[in-house]
Amino acid sequence: MCAQIEDAGIGENCAPGDPGGLAVAATEKYDFDLPSVPGERGTVMIFDNADQYRKTVKSYADAAILAGPHRYGSDNALIFVQINEGLSSTDGQKVKDIVDSL
């Protein structure tokens, strides 16, 4: 997933991170830089449990004022992406399209 975001020119420097905070239930977590929003980042979370995935998506929705509008998930792949709100809506749509294709 991170590689696809990098290939789309939206993220770079994707690296594994430690699940924590709202992403604590993720099996794997990857963080990436946003070249179009210097100093800001995005996160890809991968789950192996559908219930934990749904709870995490709900937690981010409940924290929308802090998490920002760029939250995209795939119920099929159990992957959730959260990106800093400074990202353009055009780039956000590209990430949404990638997630929707999973």
One Martini backbone bead per residue (centre of mass of N, CA, C, O) as a GRO file, in nm:
protein
  102
    1MET     BB    1   0.059   0.062  -0.023
    2CYS     BB    2   0.294   0.257   0.007
    3ALA     BB    3   0.405   0.220  -0.279
    4GLN     BB    4   0.155   0.341  -0.419
    5ILE     BB    5   0.180   0.622  -0.290
    6GLU     BB    6   0.459   0.675  -0.405
    7ASP     BB    7   0.392   0.627  -0.710
    8ALA     BB    8   0.177   0.878  -0.696
    9GLY     BB    9   0.342   1.119  -0.536
   10ILE     BB   10   0.246   1.151  -0.216
   11GLY     BB   11   0.476   0.970  -0.099
   12GLU     BB   12   0.756   0.919   0.136
   13ASN     BB   13   0.951   0.729   0.336
   14CYS     BB   14   0.857   0.451   0.395
   15ALA     BB   15   0.788   0.312   0.729
   16PRO     BB   16   0.797   0.135   0.989
   17GLY     BB   17   0.579   0.116   1.272
   18ASP     BB   18   0.427   0.167   1.580
   19PRO     BB   19   0.160   0.078   1.721
   20GLY     BB   20  -0.059   0.350   1.824
   21GLY     BB   21  -0.304   0.477   1.965
   22LEU     BB   22  -0.548   0.450   1.732
   23ALA     BB   23  -0.340   0.210   1.605
   24VAL     BB   24  -0.302  -0.031   1.818
   25ALA     BB   25  -0.463  -0.274   1.649
   26ALA     BB   26  -0.253  -0.300   1.453
   27THR     BB   27  -0.036  -0.515   1.293
   28GLU     BB   28   0.044  -0.282   1.091
   29LYS     BB   29   0.273   0.007   1.040
   30TYR     BB   30   0.296   0.300   0.822
   31ASP     BB   31   0.508   0.569   0.745
   32PHE     BB   32   0.477   0.894   0.572
   33ASP     BB   33   0.565   1.141   0.369
   34LEU     BB   34   0.469   1.483   0.256
   35PRO     BB   35   0.585   1.673   0.004
   36SER     BB   36   0.329   1.882  -0.009
   37VAL     BB   37   0.366   1.869   0.331
   38PRO     BB   38   0.583   1.982   0.513
   39GLY     BB   39   0.616   1.779   0.808
   40GLU     BB   40   0.414   1.568   0.710
   41ARG     BB   41   0.185   1.280   0.747
   42GLY     BB   42   0.125   0.928   0.705
   43THR     BB   43  -0.092   0.626   0.742
   44VAL     BB   44  -0.064   0.270   0.749
   45MET     BB   45  -0.309   0.015   0.822
   46ILE     BB   46  -0.298  -0.327   0.933
   47PHE     BB   47  -0.528  -0.602   0.953
   48ASP     BB   48  -0.652  -0.930   1.109
   49ASN     BB   49  -0.920  -0.780   1.228
   50ALA     BB   50  -1.233  -0.666   1.168
   51ASP     BB   51  -1.313  -0.545   1.442
   52GLN     BB   52  -1.059  -0.367   1.480
   53TYR     BB   53  -1.093  -0.209   1.226
   54ARG     BB   54  -1.372  -0.083   1.289
   55LYS     BB   55  -1.286   0.057   1.554
   56THR     BB   56  -1.071   0.237   1.424
   57VAL     BB   57  -1.248   0.386   1.224
   58LYS     BB   58  -1.433   0.504   1.445
   59SER     BB   59  -1.217   0.657   1.602
   60TYR     BB   60  -1.143   0.846   1.365
   61ALA     BB   61  -1.426   0.962   1.329
   62ASP     BB   62  -1.450   1.075   1.622
   63ALA     BB   63  -1.155   1.235   1.550
   64ALA     BB   64  -1.185   1.427   1.297
   65ILE     BB   65  -1.083   1.705   1.404
   66LEU     BB   66  -0.786   1.570   1.426
   67ALA     BB   67  -0.755   1.365   1.169
   68GLY     BB   68  -0.922   1.451   0.943
   69PRO     BB   69  -1.039   1.388   0.602
   70HIS     BB   70  -0.801   1.165   0.549
   71ARG     BB   71  -0.996   0.869   0.537
   72TYR     BB   72  -0.915   0.532   0.433
   73GLY     BB   73  -1.099   0.224   0.359
   74SER     BB   74  -1.081  -0.150   0.361
   75ASP     BB   75  -1.285  -0.411   0.427
   76ASN     BB   76  -1.142  -0.635   0.259
   77ALA     BB   77  -0.821  -0.565   0.344
   78LEU     BB   78  -0.778  -0.419   0.618
   79ILE     BB   79  -0.729  -0.104   0.535
   80PHE     BB   80  -0.586   0.205   0.672
   81VAL     BB   81  -0.588   0.563   0.595
   82GLN     BB   82  -0.397   0.842   0.725
   83ILE     BB   83  -0.400   1.202   0.659
   84ASN     BB   84  -0.311   1.497   0.651
   85GLU     BB   85  -0.506   1.785   0.599
   86GLY     BB   86  -0.299   1.932   0.390
   87LEU     BB   87  -0.394   1.768   0.179
   88SER     BB   88  -0.515   1.746  -0.112
   89SER     BB   89  -0.801   1.647  -0.266
   90THR     BB   90  -0.664   1.517  -0.509
   91ASP     BB   91  -0.472   1.331  -0.347
   92GLY     BB   92  -0.690   1.200  -0.178
   93GLN     BB   93  -0.833   1.063  -0.418
   94LYS     BB   94  -0.598   0.884  -0.499
   95VAL     BB   95  -0.594   0.721  -0.237
   96LYS     BB   96  -0.883   0.626  -0.247
   97ASP     BB   97  -0.851   0.467  -0.512
   98ILE     BB   98  -0.645   0.269  -0.404
   99VAL     BB   99  -0.816   0.155  -0.173
  100ASP     BB  100  -1.067   0.074  -0.350
  101SER     BB  101  -0.883  -0.148  -0.518
  102LEU     BB  102  -0.847  -0.375  -0.279
   0.00000   0.00000   0.00000
